[in-house]
């Protein structure tokens, strides 16, 4: 490694893929485990945490000895190289992301979070093991359950629905349990986790986290009513739709046809897709519940579990591959017609919102959970503050929403500011893409841009 590359690493500082160490110690081996379990990285020995060059003394066998300690402690084969920088010796340990995970050190696996190492939870270890085996959580047999824990009537209804949809024709005379065997939902005489969640008599006996919590909120702390939907995942979806129909407002549109057209305040088809996404793709290793929160101005559909890599919120807005967290559950939802095509749910959500002339919903992945936020109006106080607008600018935008536009003079009078301040603050709103200019000279008026996001 040349001095230029060393300088670049030192300038960037510690990160998710770079660690500085004054000397080689047990924490170095923890970092090897963390890098191998995450994205790989570089450990630079002879540098303080603050990035100051101190150097390290090594002998002829030092690098070989350190490499042996890494292999014996973690099983990882590292690359160790010494380099000179400003006359001092540094050692760079390169660690690749491991294909076989989790990588342990002293019986414990670590992961890299920012510039620190964290010990993995049991849930995270389980996910890595499943990924290594190429199976999803729902494909495994539920060893605590038996065939008697399945409801034959629910299986029969699924068969009827699948035949009506036509994606997976099933002979009507076929015994329900044999159908589940052919669908991979019974293995070695045991129902899989997917079978319990889809056709179980009481799925919550085995998975108390498999509950869809619905709530009507006036604010973050004022809950008007709430409901917990239990039963199978199909029942979660249908229960959620009943909840929406009972609580969402409607208006009527007369089109000249004999029947009036019912317009829901939020498109039901989009909400249905979001709920299906939540129950199909949530992380059932998490003890958290999937939630739907209905506010006056928005609906939030929340489920545990970040998006599977390499998906991110932006990729969900265009044609993308399907990476189901729960493969068997998603497959059965497809056969039953709940999912039109794998990977197309978010596109349908976007299309339904556009058709209803609503803002594009927010797709949010915070690393632990995934949310879809439907809004009636994107120009909320919260959204505008997040854009970095001050209270005067927000006040002016509320005025524009009511009056249709605003002039520089009206801005001055509304906020008691000078002509220059009004000009600068209105220009800032234009730069942020919220307002547009109409007219010239003294006839300039600021109007709302049609917001799509």
C-alpha positions, -999 to +999 in steps of 0.1 A: +000+000+000+015+033-011+016+065+010-011+081-011-035+053-003-026+054+034-032+091+035-066+087+020-076+061+046-063+083+074-082+113+061-115+094+059-111+081+095-127+051+111-159+038+095-180+007+088-150-007+068-120+009+085-106+004+120-075+020+136-055+001+163-024+012+182-014-025+186-026-060+178-048-073+206-080-093+212-102-063+201-084-067+167-099-102+165-133-089+174-130-065+145-120-093+122-152-112+132-173-080+127-158-072+092-162-108+081-199-108+092-206-075+075-190-060+044-153-067+050-128-040+058-093-028+067-076-028+101-046-004+103-022-013+131+000+015+144-026+043+143-046+058+172-084+061+172-080+098+164-059+089+133-025+099+147+005+079+133+024+061+160+038+032+142+044-004+154+075-025+160+075-058+141+100-087+137+105-112+109+078-136+123+053-109+136+030-109+105+029-147+104+022-149+141-006-124+138-021-142+108-020-175+128-038-158+157-065-145+133-070-180+118-070-198+151-093-172+167-118-167+139-112-191+111-107-162+087-077-162+063-066-125+064-041-106+042-014-088+062+009-063+047+034-039+063+040-004+049+060+027+057+044+061+063+064+091+074+092+068+084+070+047+107+058+011+102+021+003+098+004-030+093-027-033+072-050-063+078-075-069+050-106-088+059-130-100+032-167-105+038-172-141+046-194-164+025-199-187+056-214-168+085-215-161+113-178-158+120-171-163+157-144-151+180-143-169+214-178-183+206-193-149+199-202-133+166-197-096+160-211-072+134-199-037+123-222-008+131-207+025+120-172+026+135-178+002+164-182-036+169-215-050+183-221-085+195-249-101+174-282-110+188-297-144+186-321-132+160-293-119+138-273-151+142-304-171+131-308-149+100-272-155+090-275-193+095-307-193+074-290-173+046-261-197+047-284-226+041-303-209+014-337-212+031-361-187+045-375-187+080-410-198+070-397-229+051-386-246+082-408-272+099-424-261+132-412-289+156-437-278+183-467-283+160-485-313+145-508-318+116-537-314+140-528-278+145-539-271+109-575-262+100-587-284+070-615-259+062-589-231+057-569-253+034-600-261+014-609-224+010-573-218-003-576-246-028-609-232-041-594-198-044-562-210-061-583-229-087-604-199-093-573-177-099-558-204-120-521-199-112-517-233-095-546-256-105-552-282-078-574-313-083-605-308-062-605-344-050-570-341-037-567-344+001-559-311+017-528-324+036-514-340+004-518-306-013-497-290+014-470-317+010-468-310-027-466-272-020-437-278+004-457-267+034-454-301+052-420-316+057-413-350+073-448-350+087-445-316+103-462-284+092-438-256+082-440-222+099-456-209+067-483-236+070-491-226+106-493-189+097-515-195+066-537-224+077-532-228+114-561-232+138-545-207+162-512-195+148-506-171+177-501-201+200-468-206+183-460-171+171-475-145+194-458-118+174-479-127+143-505-101+151-516-070+130-522-041+153-546-014+139-551+020+154-569+053+148-548+083+160-556+119+165-519+126+174-489+105+183-502+102+219-540+104+214-554+070+203-591+070+194-594+032+191-573+002+184-577-034+174-555-065+173-561-088+144-552-124+151-557-156+130-540-165+098-522-140+075-551-141+050-573-131+079-549-103+088-554-088+053-592-091+052-595-078+088-574-048+079-596-040+049-627-042+071-611-018+095-603+007+067-638+005+054-653+012+088-630+042+096-619+059+064-640+087+050-656+086+015-671+110-009-693+105-039-686+114-075-714+116-101-703+104-135-736+102-153-738+065-146-768+050-127-745+044-097-724+070-079-687+064-078-673+061-042-640+079-036-621+068-005-598+093+012-569+068+006-570+043-022-581+009-008-561-011-034-529+007-024-536+001+013-543-035+007-510-039-012-492-023+017-508-046+043-500-077+022-464-064+020-463-061+058-476-096+066-457-113+037-423-098+042-421-089+078-393-104+100-410-130+121-379-134+142-387-100+157-410-099+187-425-066+174-460-065+159-468-052+124-488-020+128-512+002+108-518+037+121-546+058+107-543+096+112-564+124+099-539+133+072-519+100+067-518+063+071-486+045+082-481+008+075-452-005+096-435-039+098-404-052+115-374-060+093-353-039+070-354-044+032-334-074+020-302-064+002-297-051-025-332-035-023-336+001-011-365+025-010-356+041-044-354+007-061-390+000-050-402+028-072-391+011-105-392-024-118-371-045-094-364-081-085-384-099-059-365-109-028-391-124-004-381-127+032-407-155+036-406-174+003-434-199+010-458-173+024-453-150-007-458-180-030-491-189-014-503-153-015-494-154-052-514-186-059-544-171-040-543-140-061-534-116-033-502-107-051-504-100-088-467-106-095-436-109-074-419-075-069-448-055-083-466-045-051-449-012-046-454-002-082-491-009-078-491+013-047-475+042-066-499+038-095-530+038-073-518+069-055-512+087-088-547+076-100-562+090-068-542+123-073-524+118-040-488+124-032-463+096-038-461+076-006-428+075+014-409+042+015-387+043+046-361+017+057-345+027+090-323-004+092-346-022+116-381-018+101-399-008+069-426+018+066-450+030+039-465+064+046-496+075+026-503+112+028-533+133+018-510+164+015-473+162+014-470+199+024-474+192+061-456+212+088-434+182+096-424+177+059-416+214+055-395+216+086-375+186+074-368+206+042-351+231+064-377+259+061-382+283+090-415+291+107-421+322+085-417+302+053-440+275+067-466+301+076-464+316+041-469+281+025-500+275+046-512+309+032-504+298-003-523+265+002-554+285+013-551+315-012-535+298-042-504+320-043-484+348-026-465+379-036-434+394-021-455+422-006-480+397+009-450+378+024-437+410+040-471+418+055-477+383+067-444+380+085-434+416+092-401+414+073-382+435+048-384+433+011-350+417+009-358+391+036-390+382+018-372+379-015-344+356+000-368+334+019-392+330-011-363+322-034-351+296-009-386+279-011-383+280-049-349+264-048-363+236-026-388+229-053-420+238-034-429+271-052-426+282-087-426+318-102-453+332-124-451+366-141-424+392-143-412+423-124-437+436-099-463+411-112-443+381-099-464+357-079-453+325-061-474+294-068-473+259-055-455+234-076-474+202-081-458+179-055-452+143-065-431+133-036 
